[in-house]
Amino acid sequence: MRRILIIDDDQELCELLHEYLGAEGLDIASVHTGDSGAQAALDQEIDLVILDVMLPGMNGFDVLRAIRKQSQVPVIMLTARGEEIDRIVGLELGADDYLPKPFNPRELLARIRAVERRLVLQSETGGSENSAVEMLEVGDVRVYPGSRRVKRGAENVELTSAEFDLLVMLARHRGEVVSRKDLVEDVLGRRNSPYDRSVDVHVSALRKKLGPYADGIDGTNERIITVRNVGYMYADPEMS
């Protein structure tokens, strides 16, 4: 991960991030309006987007919608501190992570590195979806870690990088409860906090994109079951 696009109208912040992230070996570009940001994210070879919610003209949510129509490039959203609804909406629209303003640039770098580690870890499995070794199958859903693709039946399912990695972990442990703490720390790459709802929103998005089981298991059609005060479990139809 080398090419980072910052979409933020705070030019002073952009200059600070250019200096700080550039010193870490990252190639930084920045634009200051939503319209130009959406265009740059789709036209240029970008590895990750840092996107502010509050932008002149086209706001950050609309920029994210435009990006997700054509690309699954990782997106970290910048939100106002205390505006939890902005964070939830951003994750529901397909953001991979969020960071409330004001923030320490070191924390942003840590979030970038966490996204990078997830992508590197998955790419190291390599290969195509023709290899059974690289496929996880639960019911009618097939997950290909090497090519980072998901199919439900014959249909492709488009997921963000965070959604994909959560699905891989849950699918690998299908029929078992995976703690919320493990999902936050192992998948999102940060310390668990009872006030951080990122995993819950990502799981909710996964449920919507995968849809319910047609026949149901143990009285529920949900593929991913919430285990109260513990975590989540991907229901395995072979264990019903």
C-alpha positions as CSV (number, residue, x, y, z in Angstrom):
1,M,0.0,0.0,0.0
2,R,1.7,3.1,-1.2
3,R,-0.7,5.6,-2.9
4,I,-3.0,7.4,-0.4
5,L,-5.6,9.9,-1.5
6,I,-6.8,12.4,1.2
7,I,-10.2,14.1,0.5
8,D,-10.5,16.9,3.0
9,D,-11.1,20.7,2.7
10,D,-8.8,21.4,5.7
11,Q,-5.7,22.3,3.8
12,E,-3.6,22.7,6.9
13,L,-4.4,19.1,8.0
14,C,-3.6,17.8,4.5
15,E,-0.2,19.5,4.6
16,L,0.4,17.9,8.0
17,L,-0.5,14.5,6.8
18,H,1.5,14.9,3.6
19,E,4.6,15.6,5.8
20,Y,3.9,12.9,8.4
21,L,2.7,10.1,6.1
22,G,5.2,11.0,3.4
23,A,8.0,10.5,6.0
24,E,6.7,6.9,6.4
25,G,7.2,6.1,2.8
26,L,3.7,6.7,1.6
27,D,2.9,8.6,-1.6
28,I,0.2,11.2,-0.7
29,A,-2.2,13.1,-2.9
30,S,-4.9,15.4,-1.6
31,V,-8.0,17.1,-3.0
32,H,-10.3,19.5,-1.2
33,T,-13.8,19.0,-2.6
34,G,-16.1,16.0,-2.8
35,D,-16.6,16.1,-6.5
36,S,-12.9,16.2,-7.3
37,G,-12.2,13.6,-4.7
38,A,-14.7,11.1,-6.1
39,Q,-13.2,11.6,-9.5
40,A,-9.6,11.2,-8.3
41,A,-10.4,8.1,-6.3
42,L,-11.8,6.4,-9.5
43,D,-9.5,7.8,-12.1
44,Q,-6.1,7.4,-10.4
45,E,-4.4,4.3,-9.1
46,I,-5.2,4.6,-5.4
47,D,-4.5,2.0,-2.7
48,L,-6.5,3.7,0.1
49,V,-8.7,6.8,0.5
50,I,-8.9,9.0,3.6
51,L,-12.3,10.7,3.4
52,D,-13.7,13.5,5.5
53,V,-17.5,13.6,6.1
54,M,-17.8,17.3,6.0
55,L,-16.9,18.6,2.6
56,P,-18.1,21.5,0.5
57,G,-20.5,20.6,-2.3
58,M,-20.6,16.8,-2.4
59,N,-20.4,15.5,1.1
60,G,-18.3,12.5,2.3
61,F,-21.2,10.1,2.3
62,D,-22.1,10.9,-1.3
63,V,-18.4,10.6,-2.3
64,L,-18.3,7.2,-0.7
65,R,-21.5,6.1,-2.5
66,A,-19.9,7.2,-5.8
67,I,-16.7,5.3,-5.1
68,R,-18.5,2.1,-4.0
69,K,-20.5,2.0,-7.2
70,Q,-17.3,1.3,-9.1
71,S,-14.6,0.4,-6.6
72,Q,-13.8,-1.5,-3.4
73,V,-10.7,0.5,-2.6
74,P,-10.3,0.7,1.2
75,V,-11.8,3.9,2.7
76,I,-11.1,5.4,6.1
77,M,-13.6,8.1,7.0
78,L,-12.8,11.1,9.2
79,T,-15.8,12.1,11.4
80,A,-16.5,14.8,14.0
81,R,-15.8,13.6,17.5
82,G,-19.0,12.6,19.3
83,E,-21.0,12.1,16.0
84,E,-21.6,8.4,16.3
85,I,-24.3,8.5,13.7
86,D,-21.8,9.6,11.1
87,R,-19.5,6.7,11.9
88,I,-22.4,4.2,11.7
89,V,-23.7,5.6,8.4
90,G,-20.1,5.6,6.9
91,L,-19.6,2.0,7.8
92,E,-23.0,1.0,6.5
93,L,-22.2,2.7,3.2
94,G,-19.0,0.7,2.9
95,A,-16.2,2.5,4.7
96,D,-13.6,0.1,6.1
97,D,-12.8,2.2,9.2
98,Y,-13.3,5.6,10.7
99,L,-11.3,8.0,12.9
100,P,-12.9,10.9,14.9
101,K,-11.4,14.4,14.6
102,P,-9.2,15.7,16.0
103,F,-6.8,12.8,15.9
104,N,-3.1,12.0,16.3
105,P,-1.5,11.2,12.9
106,R,0.1,8.2,14.6
107,E,-3.4,6.7,15.1
108,L,-4.3,7.3,11.5
109,L,-1.0,5.6,10.4
110,A,-1.9,2.7,12.7
111,R,-5.3,2.4,11.0
112,I,-3.7,2.5,7.5
113,R,-1.2,-0.2,8.5
114,A,-4.1,-2.4,9.9
115,V,-5.9,-2.2,6.6
116,E,-2.6,-3.0,4.8
117,R,-1.9,-6.0,7.0
118,R,-5.3,-7.5,6.3
119,L,-4.8,-7.1,2.5
120,V,-1.2,-8.5,2.7
121,L,-2.3,-11.4,4.8
122,Q,-5.0,-12.4,2.3
123,S,-2.8,-11.8,-0.8
124,E,-0.1,-14.1,0.6
125,T,-2.5,-17.0,0.1
126,G,-2.3,-16.2,-3.6
127,G,-4.0,-18.2,-6.3
128,S,-7.3,-18.4,-8.1
129,E,-10.7,-19.5,-7.1
130,N,-10.3,-22.8,-8.9
131,S,-8.3,-24.3,-6.1
132,A,-10.4,-26.1,-3.5
133,V,-7.6,-25.5,-0.9
134,E,-8.3,-21.8,-1.1
135,M,-12.1,-22.0,-0.8
136,L,-14.2,-21.8,2.3
137,E,-17.8,-23.1,1.8
138,V,-20.7,-22.6,4.1
139,G,-24.0,-23.6,2.6
140,D,-24.4,-21.8,-0.7
141,V,-21.7,-19.2,0.1
142,R,-18.2,-19.8,-1.2
143,V,-15.3,-17.6,0.0
144,Y,-12.0,-17.4,-2.0
145,P,-9.3,-15.9,0.3
146,G,-6.7,-15.8,-2.4
147,S,-8.7,-13.8,-4.9
148,R,-10.8,-12.1,-2.2
149,R,-14.0,-13.0,-3.9
150,V,-17.3,-14.2,-2.5
151,K,-20.1,-16.0,-4.2
152,R,-23.6,-16.9,-3.1
153,G,-24.8,-19.5,-5.5
154,A,-23.8,-18.2,-8.9
155,E,-23.8,-14.5,-7.9
156,N,-20.8,-12.5,-6.9
157,V,-21.1,-10.6,-3.5
158,E,-19.2,-7.3,-3.3
159,L,-17.7,-6.7,0.1
160,T,-15.4,-4.1,1.6
161,S,-12.0,-5.3,2.9
162,A,-13.2,-5.3,6.5
163,E,-16.4,-7.1,5.7
164,F,-14.4,-9.7,3.7
165,D,-12.0,-10.4,6.5
166,L,-14.7,-10.7,9.1
167,L,-16.5,-13.2,6.8
168,V,-13.3,-15.2,6.4
169,M,-12.8,-15.4,10.2
170,L,-16.4,-16.3,10.9
171,A,-16.4,-18.9,8.0
172,R,-13.2,-20.5,9.2
173,H,-14.9,-21.0,12.6
174,R,-18.4,-21.8,11.3
175,G,-20.6,-23.4,14.0
176,E,-18.4,-21.8,16.7
177,V,-18.8,-18.5,18.6
178,V,-16.1,-16.0,17.8
179,S,-15.8,-13.3,20.5
180,R,-16.3,-9.7,19.6
181,K,-12.9,-9.0,21.2
182,D,-11.2,-11.4,18.8
183,L,-13.0,-9.9,15.8
184,V,-12.0,-6.3,16.7
185,E,-8.3,-7.2,17.6
186,D,-7.6,-9.8,14.9
187,V,-9.6,-8.4,12.0
188,L,-9.8,-4.7,12.6
189,G,-6.3,-4.6,14.2
190,R,-7.1,-2.4,17.2
191,R,-7.9,-2.8,20.9
192,N,-11.5,-3.7,21.8
193,S,-13.7,-1.1,23.3
194,P,-17.3,-1.5,24.5
195,Y,-18.2,1.8,22.9
196,D,-16.8,0.9,19.4
197,R,-19.6,-0.4,17.2
198,S,-17.6,-0.9,14.1
199,V,-17.8,-4.7,14.2
200,D,-21.5,-4.7,14.8
201,V,-22.1,-2.4,11.8
202,H,-19.9,-4.6,9.6
203,V,-21.7,-7.7,10.6
204,S,-25.0,-6.0,9.9
205,A,-23.8,-5.1,6.5
206,L,-22.6,-8.7,5.9
207,R,-26.1,-10.1,6.8
208,K,-27.7,-7.8,4.3
209,K,-25.3,-8.6,1.5
210,L,-25.4,-12.4,2.1
211,G,-29.1,-12.6,2.7
212,P,-30.9,-15.2,4.9
213,Y,-30.7,-19.0,4.6
214,A,-33.6,-20.1,2.5
215,D,-34.6,-23.0,4.8
216,G,-33.4,-21.7,8.1
217,I,-31.3,-23.4,10.8
218,D,-32.6,-24.1,14.4
219,G,-35.5,-21.8,14.0
220,T,-33.6,-18.8,12.4
221,N,-32.9,-17.8,8.8
222,E,-29.8,-15.7,9.9
223,R,-26.5,-16.8,8.6
224,I,-24.6,-14.9,11.3
225,I,-26.1,-15.3,14.7
226,T,-25.5,-12.8,17.5
227,V,-24.5,-14.4,20.8
228,R,-25.4,-11.8,23.4
229,N,-22.6,-10.3,25.4
230,V,-20.1,-12.7,23.7
231,G,-19.8,-12.3,19.9
232,Y,-21.0,-13.9,16.6
233,M,-21.3,-17.3,15.1
234,Y,-21.7,-18.2,11.4
235,A,-24.4,-20.9,11.4
236,D,-23.3,-24.1,9.7
237,P,-26.1,-25.9,7.9
238,E,-24.2,-29.2,8.1
239,M,-24.5,-29.1,11.9
240,S,-28.3,-28.6,12.0
